[in-house]
């Protein structure tokens, strides 16, 4: 606890809030990307099964509405592809690929902020360290008035070591932020690639299945079997004269 109190106090009222704000944004960004890039969220199994079942039943309008109302990665790609399916399978695939690239770029743009923190963090720590070291060396050399008067000032080694320790705490804070940010940046970069490939392959399979099902002839409707009608029997046809008993 003593180290934590020393560390927090070393950041000061200027660098402390800056580092705290960057840390909060970093944690929020990591949590958001972690939740968005789960395979079960990007390519939900229940959606794929329901969509496949709907297409096999030739309920294409319901399948389009199902994909359009689902916020998942694969559903957005499918929606873009189905909107062009009437112009052919190749046009649908091209629209799906464009949407896939768009969604992938949005995730990569968020992930790039982690790389930004990984780059800026050590620089902020270095700035704080330099400022702290300047203060330490000023204490080492004495104040300006004493230096101008030629009065020698006795150096307190303990006070000087505390000043240097405060300065190095800024370096530690910046390096720690950079290590965390760069680690998750590499992790999410690989996950974005895997999720994009999986969503693209599944969307292409579902589009192909829907296209071929739409080209199949509709099954013939079963004609309803009419109940046999009871025909009125003409007495003359039955061989019975009208008005006379048989």
N, C-alpha and C positions, 0 to 999 in steps of 0.2 A: 504493500500500500504506500510505503514511503517513496518507492521509485515512481509509482503512478502519480502521486502528488507532485513530485519533483518534475516529472515529465510534462504534466499539464501546466504547471506553473512556468516552465521554461518556454512554452509556446507563447505566452503573453496574451495581451488583450487584442493584439493585431493579428498575429499568425494563428493563434488558437481558433478563433471563429472561422478563418479561411480554411484551415485544415479540417475543422469539424463539418463545414458545409460540403467540402469535396468528399469527405468520408460518407456522409449521408447520401449524397447523389450516387456515389459508387455502389453502396449497398443496395439502394433502390433499383439501380440499373441491373445489377447482378440478379436480384430476385425476379425482376420482370422478364429478363431473357431466359432465366432458368424455367420459369413457368410457361413461357411461350414456346420454347424449343423442346418440350417433352414430346416424344414420339406419339404418345397416346392422345395428346392435344392437337398436334399438327396433322396426324393421320389417324383419326378415331376409328376403331374397329367397328363400332356399332353403326357409324355412318356408312362405311363401305358396305357392310352387309345389307343394310336397309336400302341403300341406293341400288345395289346389284339385284335385290329381290324386286324392287319397283320396276327396273328396266326389263327384267325377265318377264314381268307381267304386262309389258308393253304400255306401261303408264308413264309416258315420256314427259307429259306436262307436270305430273306429280314429282317426277325425278328432278326436273329443273327447279321446281319450287323448293324441293328438299335441299338441293345444293345451294341455292341462292340464300336460304335462310340460315345456313350453317356457317359459323365464322372461322372454321378450321382452314388450315393451309391448303389441303387437298380440295376442299369444297370451293374455295375461291378460284383455284386453277380449273376445276371442272366447269364452274359457271361460265368462265370466259371461253372455254372450248365449246360448250354446248350452244352458246349464243351464235357461233359461226358454223355449227354442224350442218346447217341446211345448205351451205355452199360447198360441202365436201369434207372428207376426213382430213385432208392435208391442211385446209384452212383452219379447221378446228384445232388441229395439233399446233399450228403456228400461233394461234391466239392463246392457247394454253401455255406454250413455252414463254410467250411474252409476259403473261401474268405471273408465271413461275419466277422469271427474272425480276419482275417488279417486287414481288413479296420478298424474295431473297435479298434484294438490294436494301429494302427497308430494314431487315434484320441486321444486315451487315453495317448499315449506317448507325444503328444503335450500338452495335459492337465496337465500332470505331471510336466511340467515346471512351471505352475502356482503354484502348491504345493511347488515346490522348492523355488520360490521367496517368498512364504509365510513363509517358514522356515528360509531362509537366511536373509530376510529383517530385522527382529528384531535383529539378531546377528550383522549385519553390523552397525545398529544403536547403539547397545550396545558398539561395539568397538569404534565408534566415540565418544560416551558419555564418556567412560573410558579415552580416550586420552584427551578429553576436561577437564574432572575433574582433571586429573593429572596436566594439565597446571594451573588450578584454584588453586589447593592446593600448587603448587610451588609459585605462586604469594602470597598466604596467608602466607606461611612460610618464604618468602624472598628469594633472590637469594643465590647461593652457597657461594659467596665471603662474603656477609654480615653475613651469618650464621657462616662461619668459623672465622670471626673476632669478633663474639659475638655482633654485632651491631644490635640493635632492629630496625625493619622496621615497620613503621606505615601502617596499613592495610586500603586500600580504599574500603569501603563496596560497593560502587556503581560499582567500577571496578570489584570486585569479583562477584557481582550479574550478571554483563554482561557476564563474563566468564562462569558462571554456565548456563546461558540462552543459550549461544552458544552450550554448550555441550548437553543440553536437546533437542535442535532442531534436533540433529542427531537421538535421540530416537524417536522423533515424525515422522521423515521421514521414518525410518525403520518400525515403527508400521503401518503407513498409507499404505505403500506398501504391508505389510503382510495382512492387512484387505481386501484390494481390491483383492489381488491375491487369498486368501482363499475363498472369496465370489464367485468369478467367477469360481474357481475350483470346488466347490460344485454344482454350477448351470450347468456347462458344463458336469459334471459327470452324472447328472440325464438326461440331454438332450442326451448324447451319448447312454445311455441305451434305452431311448424311440425311438430314431431314428433307432437304430440297430434292435429292436424288430419289428418296423413297416416295415423296409426294408426287414427283413428276412421273415416275414409273406407274404408280397406281392410277393416277389420273389418265394416263395414256391408255392403260388397259380398260378402264371403265368407259372412256370415250369410244374406243374401238368396239367394245361390246354393245354400246348403245347404238352406234352407227349400223352395225350389221343386223341388230334386232329390228331397227327401223326399216331396213331394206327387205326383210323377210315378208312374204305375203301374210296377211292377216288370216287366222284360222277361220274356215267357213262357219257361218252361224248355223246352228242346228235349228231346222224348221220345226215349229211346234206341231205336235201330232193332234189333228182335229178329232173331236169325238164323233163317232158315227151318228149321222143324222137318221132319224126315223122317218122314212118317206111315207107319205100318205098313199095308201093302196087304192088304185082305181078299181071300183067294183067290177067294171067290164073286163079289166085286165085279169082280175082274179077269177073270171068266169061266172060271176054272179050277176044276174040281172037286177037292175035297180028296182026296189019296191017289192021284190019277190024273195021269199026265203030260200036259202041255199038247199 
